[in-house]
Amino acid sequence: MTQLLDTPDRSSPAPRLWDREVDLLIFGSGAGGLSASLFAAKKGLEVLLCEKSDLIGGTTATSGGVAWIPGNDQAKQAGLKDSIDDARSYLRHELGNYYRADLIDAFLDSGRTALNAIETDTEVKFDHLPWPDYHPEQAGAVPKGRSVVARPFDGRRLGRDFALVRPPIHRLMILGGLMIGAEEIPDFLNPFASPKVFGRVVRKVARYASDRVRNQRGTDVRNGNALVSRLLLSLRQRNVPIWTEAPLVSLLTSGGRVVGATLSRGGKTLRIHARSGVVLATGGFPRNASMRREYGNDYPHDFTLAYEGNTGDGIQAALAVGGGVDTELASPGLWTPASVVKDRDGKEIPVIYGYLDRGRPGIIAVNAEGKRFVNESNSYHDIVMAMYEQGAGDGAHFYFVCDRNFVRKHGLGVMRPSPMTLSIKPFVRSGYIHAADTLTGLARQIGVNAQGLAETVKRHNEFARTGIDLDFGKGANVYNRQFGDKGVEPNPNLVPIVEPPFIALRIHAATLGTTRGLRTNGDAQALDTSGNPIDGLYACGNELASAMRGLYPGGGVTIGPAIVFAFRAVEHAAARTERFISAENDGKDQ
C-alpha cells in the first residue's frame, strides 16, 4: 500500500494509505462494466470490478443479449451489405434534432473494432441476428444485419461461478429453470411436428433434467445470460478480481482529478486508488423513484424490467464531484408495454410484452374510447411512446384486446399458448385478464366505450379481409412482418377478432432502462456542468446519457453502445496512463 503523492484539493480527504491500488476501477457488472473490465485486462491494465449485489450481470443478464452495431463482420459473413454512411444517415433521420454528431461518430467509427476486439482471444462470441432496423422505411435503414446476439453458452464451463450469474426472469423459463432460445420456441410449441423436432425437444429436456441434479437451473444458457457468462469466463481466464457485495460509496478526487473511490465491503469502508481512472457502469436509475421524478417527471410510470439494484449510484457519485446530467433527450427511458401480475405476497410484478404475442395477428391496442391508437406490430418502444401521446402520463388506461383464437395460438402475457395453457379461467379469477362473450360485455368490464370498441373491432376485421390497415399500416413493413404469422394471407399481421370469449389485458408503460444520464464526450469521459471532461472519470452502459437520445432505432441499442463506449473509455484511459508513465520515465532519466 502506498500513499497518494499529488497534493489534494479541498474536496479531497486528507492523505492516508490506500487499501488497494489498481489501474482501472470499475463499478457495475452489466454489459458495460464487464466489457470495460475485459478490454482493460486485454491491454494489460490491472483491473478491479466491483458489483453491489451478490450476483453478476445486472439487467444484461435478463435481457435478450442483442447488440446493435452497424458494419459488423457477422453481417458481412452472412453476405449482407451495410455501410457506416448509411447507418449515419439512418441515425440522423431517426434522432432528428436530438442527434449528437460527436457521440454517433464515436459509436460508428469504433463499433466494428470494438466488437472484433471483444471477440478476439476471448470466450465472447456473437452471431448474426436477422432482424431489421425498427423503422425500415427510414433512409439508411437495412432489412437485417446490424443486430448480433450472444452465442448460446454451456454454463457448466463456469463451474461454481455459474451460481454467480444472475438468472433470467423466471417467467422467461419453463419447468422452473429451462431457458428456451427464440429459435427453439416452435419446437416446444409443437413437439410432435416431426421425429426430428421431437428428438430435439427430448434431448433438451433430458439435458435440463441432468443439470438440475447439480444446479438450480439449466446450464444451456441463451441471450443476455449467455453474454454475461461468456464475459465472466473470459475475465476469470485473465484472473481479473471481481468483488461482489461491494457497492460504490463515493468518488475520491485530488488536484481536480478522480483518483479512486471508497466502497463498502464486508462491513468495512475501503479506499481504492485507481491510477488510470474509474469507470461507472451501475445501470442508470430505473429503480430510484426520486430520480425518476427529477429526470423523467414528464414520463411518469411505476414499473420497470430493469435490475433491482439500478438506483443511480454512479450518477449520484459523479454529481458529487461536479458531473452533469444530460436531459436533452427525446424520453428518459427505453420502453416496453407490460402487463402486471401479483406474486404470493401481493406484490405487483411487470411482465414484458412477450416474444410469442408481440405483434402477432389478431390483437389490437385500445384506449378509453375503445379506439386503436398505434400499429400494434411496431416496436415495443414505439407502442409506449404512443401511449404517452394518448395520455398515459395522466393515468389513462389501455388494453390489448383479442379473442380466444389468439390466446390459444399465441398466448398473452404470462399465458402460454395451448396446450401449455388449458384454461383462461384461473387468469380471469386472479384479475389478470378480463373475458366476456360479447364485446359490449368486455367493454363494460374494462371501462371503455362499448360502441367505440365494437366499431374498432369491425373496422379491424375488414382490414384483415383486405390485408390493408388503412389506419396505421400494420404489416406494411419488414419489421412488422418479422413477428407476423407466415401462414396468414393476405397480411401476416392481420386476422379478424371473432371467436368468443373476447379477452382484454391491461397494459402499462414500463422501462427496460433509463436513457438520461451523465453527460459524456465521445471517449466516454464524464463532463462537468460546464461541459469540460472530468479527468479520470468515465461512464458506459446506462450510466451515460444514451447516444440514441431516448429513441430506439434497432434491436440492441443498449448493449451495442455499452460495449463500444466501454472500449473507447478503456482506450482513452490506457493512452493517458501510457503518457503518464512515459513522462515519469523521462523525468527519471534526467
N, C-alpha and C positions, 0 to 999 in steps of 0.2 A: 504494500500500500504506500502511495506517495502523496505528497501534499501538493495542492494547487499552487502553481508558481506565479501565474499572472495576477496582477492586482485587481481585486474585486471592486465592483462599483457599489453604490449604495443599496442596490436591490439584491446584492449577493450576501449570503451568510458569511460569518467570519471564517477565515481559512481553517480547515481541520482535515484530518485524514479521511480519505475516501475508503468506503467499504469494498469497492471493486472498481477497476478501470478496464474499459473496453474501447474499441474504435467506434462502433456504432451500437447505440442503444435503441431498441425498437419496442414499441408498445402496441399490442393487438395482434391476434393470430388468425385473422381472416386472410383473404387473398392478398391484400396489400402488405400486411406485416410479414406473412410467410414468404412472399415473393421478395420483399426487400431483404429479408434475412438470407435467403438463398443467393441472391445477386451479390450481396456483400461477402458472403463466405467464399463464393467462387473467385472473388477478386483478392482473397487473402486477408480480408479485414477480420479482426476479432469482434465477434457479434454476441450480443445478449438479447434474446427475445423474451419479453415479459407479457403474460396473459393474466387478466384479473380473475378469471374463473378457474375451475379445476379441469376444464376441458378445452381442447384446441379446435379452432375453426370458425367461431362466431357465426354470422349469418351465412357466410360462404358454405359452411358445412351442410346447411339445409337448403341450399339453392340448387339451381339447375346446372351449375358448373360451366356455364356458357360464357365465352369471351368474344366480344365484337372487336375485331382488329382487321381493318381493310388491308389488302395486299398480302395476306398471309400465304405461306408456302403450301399449306394444306389445300387451299383452293386451287392454286396453280397445279399441284399434282393431280387434282381431280379434273383438270382440263378446263377450268373456269377462268374467264377473263375479268380483270378488275384493274383499276389504276388509282393511284393516290389522288390524281387530279379529279377523277370522277367522285371519289369519296369526299374530297374537299368541297366540290360543288354540291353534293348531296347535303352535307352538313351545313353549308352556308344557307341553303334553302330551308332546311329543317329548323335551324336555330334562329334565323331571321335577325332581328335587332339584338338578340342575346348572344350572337356569335362573338367569340373572343379569338381572334386570329392567333395570338401567341400560344394559347392552350391547344387549339386544334392543330396548328402546325407542329408543335412539340409531340402531340399524340400520334399524328400521321407519320411524321418523319422517323419516329422511333418504334412504331408498332411492330413491324416485321422483325426488326433487330431484337427487340425485347422478347418477342415470342420465341425466336430461334435461340436466344441466349438462355432462356429458362428451360428449354428442352435439351440443350447440348450438355452431355455428360451428367444428366440427372435422370431421376425417375419420372419427371413431369412430362407427360405426353398428351397432346391434343389431337383430335380427329376432326375432319371437316364435317360440319353440320349443314345439311341442305335446306337452310331456312332463308327466306327472302328478307330484305330490309322491311321494316314495318310500314313504310309508305312507298311502295314500289312504283307508284305513278310519279314520284318526285324526280326531278332532274338529277342524274348521277347515281340513282339507286340501282341495285343489282338484284336479280331474282334469287340468287343464292351465292354464297362464297365468303361473306365477311364474318360469319359466326363459326366458332370452333368450340368443341366440347371436350372436357376432360375424358380421357380414355378410361374404361372400367378398370378396376383395381382389385387385386386379391388381398384383402385385409390381413390374411394370415402372415403376409410378409412383414408386417409390423410387429409381430409377436405381442408382447404385453402392451406395447404402445398403442395397439388398436383400441384399447379401452380409453385412451386419451382423446380420441376423435369424437367430437360431438355428433351424436346420431341424427339421422334425418328426422323430420317431423313424423310422429307416429302414424298420422293419417295417410302418409305417403308410402307406407309399407303395408304388407299383408302378412297374415299368420303371425303377427306380433313382432316381426323384425326382418322380413324378407323384402329387399329392395327390388323393384321391377323397373328396368330401363324402358324408355319410350318405345324402342323397337320390339320389346318383349310383350307389350300390352295386348296386341292382337292374339298372341298365343294363349295368354291366360284368360282372355275373354271367350275364346273358342278352342279349348284344348283338344277337342276331338275332330278338328277340321281335317287332319291327315295324320298318318302314322309319324311323320317327321315332327309335326307340331307337338303331338302327344309325347314323343320322346324328349323333346327339348324341355317341356314342362316337367316331366318326371325327373329328368336329370337336375333341373334347377331346384326342385323341391327336395330331392334327395341330398343335394349338396347343403341345402339350408338345414335339414334335419341333422346332418353331421356337424355343422357349425354350432348348433345350439348345445351340443354336448360340452363345448368349451367356452362359448361366447353367449352374450345376452342377445345378440342379433346376428344376421347373416354376414359373412365376410366377403361376399360378392358385391362390392360397393360400386355405386354409379354416381354420375352427376357431380355436384359440389362436394359430396363426401369423398368421391374418388380424387378430386383435385386436392383437397386438404390432406388426404392420406399420402398422396404422391409427394407433395411438398414436405410433409413431415418426415417421410422416409429419406428424402434427399438431404434434409438437414441433419438427421441422425447419422447418415453416412459421412457427414463432414464434421461430426462431433460439435455441432452448434448447441450451446446450452439453451434450454428453454425452461423458464421459470413459470409455473402455473401458480394461481392464487397470489399474484404479485402485482397489485394494481398501482397505477401511477398516482402519486400524491401531489408532486409539484415539479416544475422545471427549475433548474439552477442556472444562474447567469453570472458572467464575470466579464468585465470590460465590454459590455454590450452584446456579448455572445452567449448563446446557450451552450453550457459546458457539461451538462449532465442532468440528473433528475433524482428526486427522492421517491422511493417506492416502499410499500408495506409488504413484508414477507415474514411469515411465521411469528406474527406478533411484534416484529421489530420494524423500525423505520431505517432503511438503508440509503446511503448516498452513493450513487454510481456516476463515475466520471466517464464521459463519452468524448473521446478525442476528436472523432470525425463528425459527430453530431447525434441528434436524437430524431428518430422518425416516429411520428404519431400516426397510428392506424387503428384507432379504437372504435371505429364503426359509426361515427356520427351520433345523433341524439334522438332516434325514434322512440326510445323508452323513457325520455325525460319530458314530463308533461309541461314543466315551466319553460323549458327551452322551445318546445313545440309552440307554445303560446307566443313566445318572444319572437321567434324567427319564422313561424308559419301560421300566425293567427288568421290569415286570410284563407287558410285551408284547414279549418278545424276538423278533427277526427279523433276517434277513440281507439282505433285498432291498428296494429302493425304486425307483419310477419317476421320482423327482424328479431335478432337475438336479444334476450332479456337484458344483457349487460351493456347494450349500446346506449349509454346515458350521457354522452357528450363529454367524457372525462378529458380527452385530448384537447378538444376545443376550449374547454374552460381553463385548462392549464396554459394553453397558448395565449388566451386573452389576458391572463395574469402577468405575462411578460411582454405585453404590448401588441399581440397579434390582433388581426381584424377579421370579422366575419363578412363574407360576400353574400349579400342578399339580392343582388341584381340578377335573379334567375326567374324563369317562367313559372316555376312552382317549387315548393320546399321539399317535394318528395318524388319518388318513383312509386306509381300507384298500381293497385290491383283491386277489382271488386272482390268482396269477401262476404261469405255468409257467416253466421255465428252459432256455435253450439255451446252447451253448458256441460262442464265436467261434473264429476260426482259431488264436488263441493259447491256447485252452483256458479263457478267462475266462468265468464264468457270467453270463449276461445275462437279467434277468427279462422276461417277455412278459406284457403285460396281458391279463386276461380280456376277450376282444375283442367288438367290436360284432356280428360275424357269429354267433359261437357262444354269446353271452351269453344265458342264459335260454331258449334255444330248446328245442322239444320233442324228447325222445329222449336226454337226458343226465341222469345223477344224480351226486351227490357222496357218496362213501362213506368211512367211517373204517376202522380196522384190523379191526373186526369185520365189515366188509362191509355195514354198515348206513348208510342215509341219516341225515343229521343236520341238514338245513336245506332250506328251499324254494329250489331252485336258480335260480328266476326272481326271487328277491328282489334287492335292491341288492347290488352288489359289496362294499360296506362291511359289510352285514349278514352275508354269507357268511363273511367273515373273522372277524367277532366270534363267529359260531357255531363256527368252527374253534378259536378260543381257548377257548371254553367246553368243547370236546371234548378239549382237551389240546395244542393246537398249541405252546404255550409249553414243554411238556415233551418236544418233539421228535416228537410223534405224526405219522404220515404220512396224507395224504389224497389221494384221486384223483377225477377226473372219469371216469366210465365211460359209454361209448356203444357204438354199433355202426357197421358200415360205412355204412349208410344216412345216419346223422347226419353223418359226416365228408364224405361225397360231397355232401350238400346244404348244409351249413353251415360245413364246415371245422372246425378245432380248434386253438386256439393259433396257432402260426405256419403251420399247414397251411391253405391256401386251399381253398375248395370246388372240386369238379370243374367245368370241366376244368382249372383252374389247378394243381391237384394231381392228377397222373395216377396216382401210386402212393404208398402209405404205406410201402413197403419202406425207402427211404432214412431215414425218420424212426425206423423200428424199429432199423435198423443203428446209428444215431447214439445210441440210447438215449433219444431224446426221448419216445417213446411205447412202450407195450407192447401186443402184439396176440396173440390166440390164437383158435383155432376154437371153443373151449368156455369157458364162464365158469369152470369148475374150473381149466382151464389158465391162464387170465388171473389168477385169484386166487393161484395158485401163484407166478406170475412177480412179482407186486407185493406178496406177503407179507400178504394179508388173508385172513380166514376164508372158506373156499370155500363152506361151507353157508350162512353169513350172506349172502354175495353172491348166491348162487343164489336164496335166499328173497326177498331185497330186490328183485331184478330181476323175479321172478314177481309180487310184490305190486305193484310199479310198473306192470307191464304190465296188470294188472287195473284199476288206476286209469285207465290210458289208455283202456281199453274203456268204462268207465262215465263217464269225464270228471270224476271227483271224487277228488281226492287226500285221502284220509282222514287221512293222517299230518301233512302240512304245508300243505295248502290251495293247492298250486301251481296257478296260473291262476285264482284266485278273485277277484283284484282288477285294476284297470285298469293298475297299474304292471306286474304280471306279463304281462298280455296285450299290453302295448306291444311286447314283444320275442318274442311268440309267432309262430306260423305261422297266418295267417288262413285258409289252406286246410285246416286240420286241424279235425275235429269229433270229439266234442262239446266238447273242451277244446283250445284252440290251443297250450297249453304241455305237452301230454302225448301222446306216441306211444310204442308199445312198442319195447323194445330186443330185437331178434330176429334180425338178419341178421349172421352171422359174416363176417369176424372181429370179435370183440369187442375194444374198444380202451380203454386206460386212460392217462390223462395225470396225472402227479404235480402237485399244486398246493401252492403255498407262500403264506404271508402276506407281502404287500408293501405298503409305504406309497405313497400318492400324495403325501403331505406330512405334516409333523408338525403337531399341534394345540396341544401345550403350548408356551408361550412367555411373553413378557413380560406381566406384569400391567399392564393399562391401564384407563383410565376411558372413558366414552362419547365423549370427544373425542380418543381415541387417544393421550392423554398417557401416557407410561410412568410407572409408580408405583414408589416406593421400597419397601423391605421393611416400612415402617410403613403403607403404603397412601396416602402423600401424593404428589401429582404432582411429577415432576422437571421443573422449568421448562426449556423449550427442547428437550425430547426427546419424540419421537413415534414410533409404530410402526404399521405396517399390513401387510397380507398375512399370511403365516405367521410373521412375526416376533412378533406378539402372540398371546396365548392366544385360541383360537377362540371367538367369540361363540356358536358352536354346540356348544361344550364337548365336543369329541371325538365328536360324533354327526353323522348325515348325513341331514338332513330332505328334501333335494331336490337335483336336478342343478344344480351351480354354487354350492354353499355355501362355496367357497373364493374364487372370483373376485368374486362378488357383494359379500360383506363387504369384500374387499380394496379395491374401488372406493369403497364407501360410507365406510369408515373413513379412506381417503386423503382423501376430500372433507372429512370432519369435522376431520381433522388440519390441513389447509390453512386451513380456515375459522377454526379456533382460532388458529393461528399468525399469520394475517393480521390478525385482530382485535387480537391482542396487539401486533403491530407498529404498527397504527394508533393504539392508545392510547399507545404509547411515543413516537411521532412527535408526537402532539398535546401530550403533556406536555412534550416537549422544546421545541416551538414556544412553548408558554405561558411556559416559563422564559425564553426569549429575549425575549419581549415585555415581561417585567418588567424 
